[in-house]
Amino acid sequence: TRTMAEAWVIYEDEFLVCIDKPAGLASVVTAGDGGHNAVMAVQRMLAARSAGEQARRGLTTTARRLTPLHPLDRATSGVLLLSKDPAINAAVSKQFTSRRVHSRYVAVLAGDLQAEPAAAAAQ
């Protein structure tokens, strides 16, 4: 049975996990969230998977700490990039800072959209 966190995974390699974070879920630990946030959910999923693989090989489990590489507000759904390896955090952060990574925001709207009266009068 797939966990909710497994369903969020868009991409994963040995260094990064890219997830589709749902709206309403904090990206990181916040006061009083009881561990119910995207980072902890994915971290628990990876730890459980790792524990199963390690147990099959008779090895000790080692948990990886995930680091979110950019902010995504609780109310916002979208792609959240998480690092599995502290050694690459600086390199990826530098790519964001130097604008080599571009963010694109898309709004999905439903219903009949009408101009505000003031906006319609100005046209």
N, CA, C and O atoms as CSV, one atom per row, in Angstrom:
chain,resi,resn,atom,element,x,y,z
A,1,THR,N,N,0.840,-1.182,0.000
A,1,THR,CA,C,0.000,0.000,0.000
A,1,THR,C,C,0.888,1.248,0.000
A,1,THR,O,O,1.800,1.373,0.817
A,2,ARG,N,N,0.610,2.163,-0.923
A,2,ARG,CA,C,1.385,3.407,-1.001
A,2,ARG,C,C,0.935,4.395,0.054
A,2,ARG,O,O,-0.259,4.532,0.324
A,3,THR,N,N,1.891,5.076,0.644
A,3,THR,CA,C,1.555,6.128,1.594
A,3,THR,C,C,1.228,7.399,0.825
A,3,THR,O,O,1.513,7.508,-0.367
A,4,MET,N,N,0.626,8.361,1.521
A,4,MET,CA,C,0.324,9.640,0.906
A,4,MET,C,C,1.610,10.300,0.410
A,4,MET,O,O,1.634,10.856,-0.688
A,5,ALA,N,N,2.674,10.245,1.206
A,5,ALA,CA,C,3.950,10.866,0.826
A,5,ALA,C,C,4.515,10.221,-0.435
A,5,ALA,O,O,5.096,10.913,-1.270
A,6,GLU,N,N,4.358,8.915,-0.586
A,6,GLU,CA,C,4.840,8.241,-1.804
A,6,GLU,C,C,4.092,8.743,-3.029
A,6,GLU,O,O,4.676,8.854,-4.107
A,7,ALA,N,N,2.812,9.045,-2.879
A,7,ALA,CA,C,2.010,9.551,-3.991
A,7,ALA,C,C,2.454,10.956,-4.403
A,7,ALA,O,O,2.251,11.356,-5.550
A,8,TRP,N,N,3.056,11.704,-3.479
A,8,TRP,CA,C,3.507,13.068,-3.797
A,8,TRP,C,C,4.793,13.089,-4.611
A,8,TRP,O,O,5.070,14.083,-5.283
A,9,VAL,N,N,5.581,12.026,-4.572
A,9,VAL,CA,C,6.912,12.035,-5.191
A,9,VAL,C,C,6.795,12.129,-6.714
A,9,VAL,O,O,6.167,11.295,-7.367
A,10,ILE,N,N,7.426,13.180,-7.253
A,10,ILE,CA,C,7.466,13.417,-8.698
A,10,ILE,C,C,8.787,12.899,-9.263
A,10,ILE,O,O,8.838,12.331,-10.354
A,11,TYR,N,N,9.859,13.112,-8.484
A,11,TYR,CA,C,11.200,12.727,-8.916
A,11,TYR,C,C,12.015,12.405,-7.672
A,11,TYR,O,O,11.842,13.028,-6.624
A,12,GLU,N,N,12.907,11.421,-7.800
A,12,GLU,CA,C,13.804,11.098,-6.696
A,12,GLU,C,C,15.083,10.493,-7.247
A,12,GLU,O,O,15.057,9.653,-8.146
A,13,ASP,N,N,16.207,10.938,-6.686
A,13,ASP,CA,C,17.486,10.296,-6.962
A,13,ASP,C,C,18.244,10.205,-5.645
A,13,ASP,O,O,17.656,10.406,-4.583
A,14,GLU,N,N,19.531,9.907,-5.697
A,14,GLU,CA,C,20.281,9.731,-4.450
A,14,GLU,C,C,20.492,11.027,-3.676
A,14,GLU,O,O,20.837,10.985,-2.495
A,15,PHE,N,N,20.290,12.191,-4.325
A,15,PHE,CA,C,20.539,13.481,-3.682
A,15,PHE,C,C,19.272,14.283,-3.398
A,15,PHE,O,O,19.230,15.037,-2.426
A,16,LEU,N,N,18.245,14.136,-4.222
A,16,LEU,CA,C,17.065,15.003,-4.158
A,16,LEU,C,C,15.768,14.205,-4.177
A,16,LEU,O,O,15.705,13.090,-4.694
A,17,VAL,N,N,14.738,14.812,-3.597
A,17,VAL,CA,C,13.367,14.331,-3.737
A,17,VAL,C,C,12.546,15.550,-4.129
A,17,VAL,O,O,12.640,16.602,-3.496
A,18,CYS,N,N,11.754,15.405,-5.160
A,18,CYS,CA,C,10.891,16.479,-5.645
A,18,CYS,C,C,9.455,16.005,-5.436
A,18,CYS,O,O,9.061,14.958,-5.951
A,19,ILE,N,N,8.667,16.783,-4.673
A,19,ILE,CA,C,7.300,16.351,-4.373
A,19,ILE,C,C,6.277,17.383,-4.839
A,19,ILE,O,O,6.597,18.555,-5.034
A,20,ASP,N,N,5.053,16.925,-5.012
A,20,ASP,CA,C,3.911,17.783,-5.303
A,20,ASP,C,C,3.207,18.022,-3.973
A,20,ASP,O,O,2.343,17.245,-3.568
A,21,LYS,N,N,3.587,19.113,-3.294
A,21,LYS,CA,C,3.043,19.403,-1.962
A,21,LYS,C,C,1.603,19.902,-2.081
A,21,LYS,O,O,1.332,20.834,-2.837
A,22,PRO,N,N,0.689,19.294,-1.347
A,22,PRO,CA,C,-0.698,19.765,-1.398
A,22,PRO,C,C,-0.885,21.062,-0.608
A,22,PRO,O,O,-0.158,21.324,0.350
A,23,ALA,N,N,-1.860,21.864,-1.019
A,23,ALA,CA,C,-2.218,23.080,-0.284
A,23,ALA,C,C,-2.726,22.693,1.100
A,23,ALA,O,O,-3.344,21.642,1.270
A,24,GLY,N,N,-2.466,23.538,2.078
A,24,GLY,CA,C,-2.939,23.291,3.436
A,24,GLY,C,C,-1.960,22.534,4.310
A,24,GLY,O,O,-2.193,22.382,5.509
A,25,LEU,N,N,-0.873,22.056,3.733
A,25,LEU,CA,C,0.144,21.315,4.485
A,25,LEU,C,C,1.403,22.176,4.577
A,25,LEU,O,O,1.904,22.651,3.559
A,26,ALA,N,N,1.908,22.376,5.778
A,26,ALA,CA,C,3.150,23.138,5.940
A,26,ALA,C,C,4.296,22.379,5.279
A,26,ALA,O,O,4.317,21.148,5.271
A,27,SER,N,N,5.237,23.119,4.730
A,27,SER,CA,C,6.415,22.498,4.119
A,27,SER,C,C,7.342,21.940,5.183
A,27,SER,O,O,7.874,20.839,5.043
A,28,VAL,N,N,7.530,22.710,6.248
A,28,VAL,CA,C,8.482,22.364,7.300
A,28,VAL,C,C,7.789,22.351,8.653
A,28,VAL,O,O,6.618,22.715,8.765
A,29,VAL,N,N,8.513,21.933,9.671
A,29,VAL,CA,C,7.990,21.884,11.030
A,29,VAL,C,C,7.545,23.277,11.470
A,29,VAL,O,O,8.291,24.250,11.352
A,30,THR,N,N,6.323,23.352,11.975
A,30,THR,CA,C,5.809,24.595,12.549
A,30,THR,C,C,5.277,24.273,13.939
A,30,THR,O,O,4.960,23.122,14.240
A,31,ALA,N,N,5.183,25.278,14.769
A,31,ALA,CA,C,4.723,25.078,16.144
A,31,ALA,C,C,3.346,24.425,16.150
A,31,ALA,O,O,2.417,24.898,15.496
A,32,GLY,N,N,3.232,23.357,16.882
A,32,GLY,CA,C,1.949,22.700,17.064
A,32,GLY,C,C,1.470,21.839,15.909
A,32,GLY,O,O,0.313,21.419,15.904
A,33,ASP,N,N,2.335,21.558,14.918
A,33,ASP,CA,C,1.860,20.740,13.787
A,33,ASP,C,C,1.935,19.242,14.086
A,33,ASP,O,O,1.439,18.430,13.304
A,34,GLY,N,N,2.548,18.872,15.205
A,34,GLY,CA,C,2.614,17.470,15.588
A,34,GLY,C,C,3.325,16.583,14.582
A,34,GLY,O,O,3.043,15.389,14.491
A,35,GLY,N,N,4.248,17.168,13.826
A,35,GLY,CA,C,4.978,16.398,12.828
A,35,GLY,C,C,4.217,16.211,11.528
A,35,GLY,O,O,4.647,15.459,10.653
A,36,HIS,N,N,3.082,16.898,11.400
A,36,HIS,CA,C,2.285,16.800,10.171
A,36,HIS,C,C,2.693,17.921,9.218
A,36,HIS,O,O,2.069,18.981,9.163
A,37,ASN,N,N,3.758,17.650,8.472
A,37,ASN,CA,C,4.252,18.590,7.470
A,37,ASN,C,C,4.921,17.791,6.358
A,37,ASN,O,O,5.195,16.601,6.516
A,38,ALA,N,N,5.180,18.443,5.247
A,38,ALA,CA,C,5.690,17.734,4.066
A,38,ALA,C,C,7.047,17.087,4.317
A,38,ALA,O,O,7.253,15.924,3.968
A,39,VAL,N,N,7.969,17.829,4.919
A,39,VAL,CA,C,9.315,17.291,5.139
A,39,VAL,C,C,9.266,16.047,6.013
A,39,VAL,O,O,9.885,15.035,5.684
A,40,MET,N,N,8.543,16.110,7.112
A,40,MET,CA,C,8.478,14.958,8.024
A,40,MET,C,C,7.771,13.770,7.375
A,40,MET,O,O,8.180,12.628,7.585
A,41,ALA,N,N,6.728,14.013,6.599
A,41,ALA,CA,C,6.005,12.912,5.942
A,41,ALA,C,C,6.916,12.185,4.958
A,41,ALA,O,O,6.944,10.955,4.923
A,42,VAL,N,N,7.659,12.945,4.163
A,42,VAL,CA,C,8.559,12.318,3.193
A,42,VAL,C,C,9.724,11.651,3.921
A,42,VAL,O,O,10.168,10.575,3.522
A,43,GLN,N,N,10.217,12.279,4.978
A,43,GLN,CA,C,11.311,11.689,5.746
A,43,GLN,C,C,10.890,10.347,6.362
A,43,GLN,O,O,11.663,9.389,6.348
A,44,ARG,N,N,9.674,10.278,6.897
A,44,ARG,CA,C,9.164,9.012,7.454
A,44,ARG,C,C,9.038,7.951,6.360
A,44,ARG,O,O,9.354,6.784,6.586
A,45,MET,N,N,8.577,8.357,5.182
A,45,MET,CA,C,8.438,7.417,4.069
A,45,MET,C,C,9.793,6.865,3.656
A,45,MET,O,O,9.936,5.661,3.442
A,46,LEU,N,N,10.799,7.747,3.541
A,46,LEU,CA,C,12.142,7.304,3.165
A,46,LEU,C,C,12.756,6.410,4.240
A,46,LEU,O,O,13.427,5.428,3.922
A,47,ALA,N,N,12.527,6.748,5.519
A,47,ALA,CA,C,13.064,5.943,6.620
A,47,ALA,C,C,12.440,4.546,6.622
A,47,ALA,O,O,13.136,3.555,6.843
A,48,ALA,N,N,11.132,4.469,6.376
A,48,ALA,CA,C,10.465,3.164,6.347
A,48,ALA,C,C,10.981,2.326,5.178
A,48,ALA,O,O,11.216,1.126,5.318
A,49,ARG,N,N,11.150,2.964,4.042
A,49,ARG,CA,C,11.670,2.246,2.867
A,49,ARG,C,C,13.092,1.770,3.139
A,49,ARG,O,O,13.442,0.630,2.837
A,50,SER,N,N,13.906,2.649,3.710
A,50,SER,CA,C,15.295,2.318,4.011
A,50,SER,C,C,15.372,1.188,5.032
A,50,SER,O,O,16.193,0.280,4.899
A,51,ALA,N,N,14.514,1.244,6.054
A,51,ALA,CA,C,14.508,0.205,7.089
A,51,ALA,C,C,14.187,-1.149,6.478
A,51,ALA,O,O,14.799,-2.156,6.835
A,52,GLY,N,N,13.214,-1.178,5.543
A,52,GLY,CA,C,12.860,-2.435,4.885
A,52,GLY,C,C,14.008,-2.982,4.053
A,52,GLY,O,O,14.294,-4.179,4.088
A,53,GLU,N,N,14.666,-2.101,3.302
A,53,GLU,CA,C,15.793,-2.524,2.468
A,53,GLU,C,C,16.966,-2.988,3.330
A,53,GLU,O,O,17.591,-4.010,3.044
A,54,GLN,N,N,17.259,-2.225,4.389
A,54,GLN,CA,C,18.374,-2.564,5.273
A,54,GLN,C,C,18.108,-3.884,5.992
A,54,GLN,O,O,19.017,-4.699,6.153
A,55,ALA,N,N,16.864,-4.097,6.425
A,55,ALA,CA,C,16.525,-5.332,7.138
A,55,ALA,C,C,16.705,-6.548,6.226
A,55,ALA,O,O,17.183,-7.597,6.659
A,56,ARG,N,N,16.312,-6.390,4.952
A,56,ARG,CA,C,16.482,-7.508,4.009
A,56,ARG,C,C,17.954,-7.862,3.824
A,56,ARG,O,O,18.294,-9.020,3.582
A,57,ARG,N,N,18.824,-6.862,3.940
A,57,ARG,CA,C,20.265,-7.103,3.780
A,57,ARG,C,C,20.957,-7.378,5.112
A,57,ARG,O,O,22.149,-7.682,5.135
A,58,GLY,N,N,20.218,-7.274,6.230
A,58,GLY,CA,C,20.805,-7.507,7.548
A,58,GLY,C,C,21.697,-6.361,8.009
A,58,GLY,O,O,22.624,-6.574,8.791
A,59,LEU,N,N,21.427,-5.144,7.530
A,59,LEU,CA,C,22.236,-3.977,7.889
A,59,LEU,C,C,21.481,-3.077,8.848
A,59,LEU,O,O,20.272,-3.225,9.028
A,60,THR,N,N,22.189,-2.151,9.459
A,60,THR,CA,C,21.590,-1.176,10.357
A,60,THR,C,C,20.970,-0.044,9.553
A,60,THR,O,O,21.499,0.347,8.513
A,61,THR,N,N,19.847,0.482,10.034
A,61,THR,CA,C,19.158,1.576,9.349
A,61,THR,C,C,19.819,2.909,9.662
A,61,THR,O,O,20.149,3.200,10.812
A,62,THR,N,N,20.007,3.711,8.629
A,62,THR,CA,C,20.507,5.074,8.819
A,62,THR,C,C,19.498,6.028,8.200
A,62,THR,O,O,19.208,5.948,7.006
A,63,ALA,N,N,18.967,6.925,9.012
A,63,ALA,CA,C,17.960,7.879,8.531
A,63,ALA,C,C,18.645,9.085,7.906
A,63,ALA,O,O,19.681,9.548,8.384
A,64,ARG,N,N,18.055,9.578,6.843
A,64,ARG,CA,C,18.550,10.794,6.189
A,64,ARG,C,C,17.652,11.950,6.566
A,64,ARG,O,O,16.427,11.830,6.564
A,65,ARG,N,N,18.273,13.072,6.889
A,65,ARG,CA,C,17.520,14.279,7.216
A,65,ARG,C,C,17.308,15.065,5.925
A,65,ARG,O,O,18.263,15.335,5.196
A,66,LEU,N,N,16.071,15.430,5.644
A,66,LEU,CA,C,15.751,16.192,4.442
A,66,LEU,C,C,15.784,17.691,4.719
A,66,LEU,O,O,15.428,18.142,5.808
A,67,THR,N,N,16.215,18.449,3.725
A,67,THR,CA,C,16.252,19.900,3.820
A,67,THR,C,C,15.471,20.484,2.654
A,67,THR,O,O,15.782,20.190,1.500
A,68,PRO,N,N,14.454,21.315,2.932
A,68,PRO,CA,C,13.755,21.983,1.830
A,68,PRO,C,C,14.687,23.031,1.216
A,68,PRO,O,O,15.335,23.783,1.943
A,69,LEU,N,N,14.758,23.083,-0.116
A,69,LEU,CA,C,15.708,23.974,-0.786
A,69,LEU,C,C,15.092,25.291,-1.223
A,69,LEU,O,O,15.792,26.148,-1.763
A,70,HIS,N,N,13.803,25.469,-1.002
A,70,HIS,CA,C,13.131,26.742,-1.289
A,70,HIS,C,C,11.833,26.761,-0.490
A,70,HIS,O,O,11.327,25.711,-0.097
A,71,PRO,N,N,11.293,27.961,-0.249
A,71,PRO,CA,C,10.063,28.035,0.541
A,71,PRO,C,C,8.818,27.752,-0.303
A,71,PRO,O,O,8.791,28.014,-1.506
A,72,LEU,N,N,7.809,27.222,0.343
A,72,LEU,CA,C,6.492,27.054,-0.262
A,72,LEU,C,C,5.487,27.193,0.875
A,72,LEU,O,O,5.464,26.369,1.789
A,73,ASP,N,N,4.663,28.227,0.823
A,73,ASP,CA,C,3.716,28.515,1.897
A,73,ASP,C,C,2.726,27.382,2.115
A,73,ASP,O,O,2.453,26.592,1.211
A,74,ARG,N,N,2.200,27.315,3.318
A,74,ARG,CA,C,1.224,26.282,3.688
A,74,ARG,C,C,0.033,26.284,2.727
A,74,ARG,O,O,-0.407,25.217,2.300
A,75,ALA,N,N,-0.490,27.448,2.383
A,75,ALA,CA,C,-1.683,27.549,1.539
A,75,ALA,C,C,-1.395,27.237,0.072
A,75,ALA,O,O,-2.323,27.079,-0.721
A,76,THR,N,N,-0.133,27.149,-0.288
A,76,THR,CA,C,0.258,26.953,-1.680
A,76,THR,C,C,0.527,25.490,-1.982
A,76,THR,O,O,1.247,24.813,-1.248
A,77,SER,N,N,-0.058,25.013,-3.067
A,77,SER,CA,C,0.293,23.681,-3.555
A,77,SER,C,C,1.366,23.873,-4.610
A,77,SER,O,O,1.442,24.931,-5.234
A,78,GLY,N,N,2.188,22.869,-4.812
A,78,GLY,CA,C,3.198,22.980,-5.857
A,78,GLY,C,C,4.393,22.101,-5.601
A,78,GLY,O,O,4.429,21.316,-4.654
A,79,VAL,N,N,5.364,22.251,-6.465
A,79,VAL,CA,C,6.564,21.422,-6.417
A,79,VAL,C,C,7.504,21.930,-5.318
A,79,VAL,O,O,7.847,23.111,-5.272
A,80,LEU,N,N,7.906,21.025,-4.450
A,80,LEU,CA,C,8.842,21.336,-3.372
A,80,LEU,C,C,10.060,20.441,-3.542
A,80,LEU,O,O,9.942,19.218,-3.616
A,81,LEU,N,N,11.230,21.065,-3.603
A,81,LEU,CA,C,12.489,20.348,-3.792
A,81,LEU,C,C,13.159,20.131,-2.445
A,81,LEU,O,O,13.422,21.085,-1.714
A,82,LEU,N,N,13.435,18.865,-2.116
A,82,LEU,CA,C,14.048,18.494,-0.846
A,82,LEU,C,C,15.390,17.839,-1.106
A,82,LEU,O,O,15.530,17.018,-2.014
A,83,SER,N,N,16.379,18.210,-0.298
A,83,SER,CA,C,17.718,17.638,-0.423
A,83,SER,C,C,17.884,16.499,0.575
A,83,SER,O,O,17.485,16.606,1.734
A,84,LYS,N,N,18.482,15.404,0.102
A,84,LYS,CA,C,18.818,14.276,0.971
A,84,LYS,C,C,20.246,14.386,1.472
A,84,LYS,O,O,20.626,13.689,2.413
A,85,ASP,N,N,21.036,15.246,0.862
A,85,ASP,CA,C,22.475,15.293,1.120
A,85,ASP,C,C,22.927,16.710,1.451
A,85,ASP,O,O,22.883,17.586,0.586
A,86,PRO,N,N,23.364,16.953,2.694
A,86,PRO,CA,C,23.796,18.303,3.073
A,86,PRO,C,C,24.908,18.861,2.181
A,86,PRO,O,O,25.036,20.078,2.042
A,87,ALA,N,N,25.701,17.995,1.588
A,87,ALA,CA,C,26.813,18.455,0.752
A,87,ALA,C,C,26.331,19.194,-0.493
A,87,ALA,O,O,27.064,20.020,-1.037
A,88,ILE,N,N,25.119,18.916,-0.950
A,88,ILE,CA,C,24.662,19.601,-2.157
A,88,ILE,C,C,23.767,20.813,-1.873
A,88,ILE,O,O,23.407,21.537,-2.801
A,89,ASN,N,N,23.402,21.045,-0.603
A,89,ASN,CA,C,22.532,22.173,-0.268
A,89,ASN,C,C,23.099,23.504,-0.757
A,89,ASN,O,O,22.371,24.305,-1.344
A,90,ALA,N,N,24.377,23.748,-0.524
A,90,ALA,CA,C,24.997,25.010,-0.933
A,90,ALA,C,C,25.000,25.160,-2.451
A,90,ALA,O,O,24.756,26.249,-2.970
A,91,ALA,N,N,25.275,24.075,-3.158
A,91,ALA,CA,C,25.324,24.137,-4.627
A,91,ALA,C,C,23.953,24.460,-5.208
A,91,ALA,O,O,23.839,25.276,-6.122
A,92,VAL,N,N,22.928,23.829,-4.686
A,92,VAL,CA,C,21.575,24.090,-5.193
A,92,VAL,C,C,21.127,25.491,-4.779
A,92,VAL,O,O,20.509,26.198,-5.574
A,93,SER,N,N,21.427,25.898,-3.555
A,93,SER,CA,C,21.087,27.253,-3.100
A,93,SER,C,C,21.742,28.306,-3.989
A,93,SER,O,O,21.136,29.330,-4.304
A,94,LYS,N,N,22.978,28.047,-4.387
A,94,LYS,CA,C,23.689,28.974,-5.273
A,94,LYS,C,C,22.974,29.081,-6.626
A,94,LYS,O,O,22.918,30.163,-7.211
A,95,GLN,N,N,22.436,27.978,-7.116
A,95,GLN,CA,C,21.697,28.015,-8.383
A,95,GLN,C,C,20.438,28.861,-8.254
A,95,GLN,O,O,20.092,29.591,-9.183
A,96,PHE,N,N,19.746,28.778,-7.119
A,96,PHE,CA,C,18.573,29.620,-6.894
A,96,PHE,C,C,18.992,31.089,-6.809
A,96,PHE,O,O,18.375,31.954,-7.431
A,97,THR,N,N,20.048,31.363,-6.036
A,97,THR,CA,C,20.519,32.735,-5.841
A,97,THR,C,C,20.980,33.373,-7.144
A,97,THR,O,O,20.716,34.551,-7.387
A,98,SER,N,N,21.662,32.608,-7.980
A,98,SER,CA,C,22.176,33.147,-9.245
A,98,SER,C,C,21.115,33.132,-10.350
A,98,SER,O,O,21.409,33.445,-11.504
A,99,ARG,N,N,19.894,32.770,-9.994
A,99,ARG,CA,C,18.764,32.760,-10.926
A,99,ARG,C,C,18.914,31.743,-12.066
A,99,ARG,O,O,18.337,31.919,-13.139
A,100,ARG,N,N,19.683,30.691,-11.828
A,100,ARG,CA,C,19.792,29.619,-12.822
A,100,ARG,C,C,18.554,28.723,-12.755
A,100,ARG,O,O,18.268,27.969,-13.685
A,101,VAL,N,N,17.828,28.818,-11.642
A,101,VAL,CA,C,16.577,28.102,-11.467
A,101,VAL,C,C,15.464,29.142,-11.530
A,101,VAL,O,O,15.546,30.191,-10.891
A,102,HIS,N,N,14.441,28.849,-12.294
A,102,HIS,CA,C,13.337,29.791,-12.454
A,102,HIS,C,C,12.059,29.185,-11.897
A,102,HIS,O,O,11.756,28.014,-12.129
A,103,SER,N,N,11.318,29.995,-11.163
A,103,SER,CA,C,10.025,29.557,-10.634
A,103,SER,C,C,8.932,30.054,-11.561
A,103,SER,O,O,9.025,31.145,-12.123
A,104,ARG,N,N,7.912,29.254,-11.712
A,104,ARG,CA,C,6.756,29.655,-12.506
A,104,ARG,C,C,5.517,29.363,-11.683
A,104,ARG,O,O,5.348,28.258,-11.168
A,105,TYR,N,N,4.662,30.348,-11.563
A,105,TYR,CA,C,3.439,30.199,-10.790
A,105,TYR,C,C,2.258,30.169,-11.746
A,105,TYR,O,O,2.154,31.005,-12.644
A,106,VAL,N,N,1.379,29.213,-11.553
A,106,VAL,CA,C,0.206,29.054,-12.395
A,106,VAL,C,C,-1.018,29.035,-11.492
A,106,VAL,O,O,-1.052,28.309,-10.499
A,107,ALA,N,N,-2.019,29.832,-11.836
A,107,ALA,CA,C,-3.271,29.844,-11.082
A,107,ALA,C,C,-4.315,29.065,-11.866
A,107,ALA,O,O,-4.475,29.265,-13.070
A,108,VAL,N,N,-5.013,28.194,-11.192
A,108,VAL,CA,C,-6.105,27.450,-11.807
A,108,VAL,C,C,-7.397,28.024,-11.234
A,108,VAL,O,O,-7.637,27.961,-10.028
A,109,LEU,N,N,-8.217,28.578,-12.105
A,109,LEU,CA,C,-9.447,29.241,-11.680
A,109,LEU,C,C,-10.653,28.520,-12.242
A,109,LEU,O,O,-10.583,27.900,-13.303
A,110,ALA,N,N,-11.752,28.606,-11.528
A,110,ALA,CA,C,-13.002,28.007,-11.992
A,110,ALA,C,C,-14.129,29.017,-11.799
A,110,ALA,O,O,-14.088,29.835,-10.881
A,111,GLY,N,N,-15.104,28.956,-12.644
A,111,GLY,CA,C,-16.244,29.847,-12.506
A,111,GLY,C,C,-16.207,30.969,-13.522
A,111,GLY,O,O,-15.345,31.003,-14.400
A,112,ASP,N,N,-17.148,31.882,-13.393
A,112,ASP,CA,C,-17.273,33.007,-14.309
A,112,ASP,C,C,-16.488,34.187,-13.761
A,112,ASP,O,O,-16.858,34.760,-12.736
A,113,LEU,N,N,-15.412,34.549,-14.435
A,113,LEU,CA,C,-14.574,35.652,-13.974
A,113,LEU,C,C,-15.042,36.946,-14.604
A,113,LEU,O,O,-15.116,37.062,-15.827
A,114,GLN,N,N,-15.357,37.915,-13.767
A,114,GLN,CA,C,-15.819,39.210,-14.247
A,114,GLN,C,C,-14.907,40.283,-13.697
A,114,GLN,O,O,-14.374,40.155,-12.594
A,115,ALA,N,N,-14.727,41.346,-14.472
A,115,ALA,CA,C,-13.880,42.456,-14.052
A,115,ALA,C,C,-14.553,43.180,-12.879
A,115,ALA,O,O,-15.779,43.242,-12.785
A,116,GLU,N,N,-13.730,43.716,-12.006
A,116,GLU,CA,C,-14.234,44.554,-10.917
A,116,GLU,C,C,-14.863,45.797,-11.552
A,116,GLU,O,O,-14.386,46.250,-12.593
A,117,PRO,N,N,-15.917,46.361,-10.960
A,117,PRO,CA,C,-16.541,47.552,-11.547
A,117,PRO,C,C,-15.554,48.691,-11.810
A,117,PRO,O,O,-15.632,49.350,-12.846
A,118,ALA,N,N,-14.619,48.929,-10.871
A,118,ALA,CA,C,-13.652,50.022,-11.051
A,118,ALA,C,C,-12.719,49.705,-12.219
A,118,ALA,O,O,-12.358,50.600,-12.983
A,119,ALA,N,N,-12.331,48.444,-12.360
A,119,ALA,CA,C,-11.422,48.050,-13.449
A,119,ALA,C,C,-12.145,48.165,-14.787
A,119,ALA,O,O,-11.545,48.586,-15.776
A,120,ALA,N,N,-13.400,47.803,-14.832
A,120,ALA,CA,C,-14.167,47.879,-16.092
A,120,ALA,C,C,-14.372,49.333,-16.503
A,120,ALA,O,O,-14.327,49.650,-17.691
A,121,ALA,N,N,-14.595,50.216,-15.539
A,121,ALA,CA,C,-14.800,51.641,-15.854
A,121,ALA,C,C,-13.531,52.282,-16.356
A,121,ALA,O,O,-13.593,53.215,-17.157
A,122,ALA,N,N,-12.364,51.805,-15.906
A,122,ALA,CA,C,-11.075,52.380,-16.318
A,122,ALA,C,C,-10.727,51.995,-17.745
A,122,ALA,O,O,-9.885,52.646,-18.363
A,123,GLN,N,N,-11.351,50.957,-18.285
A,123,GLN,CA,C,-11.008,50.487,-19.644
A,123,GLN,C,C,-11.721,51.255,-20.640
A,123,GLN,O,O,-11.565,51.010,-21.836
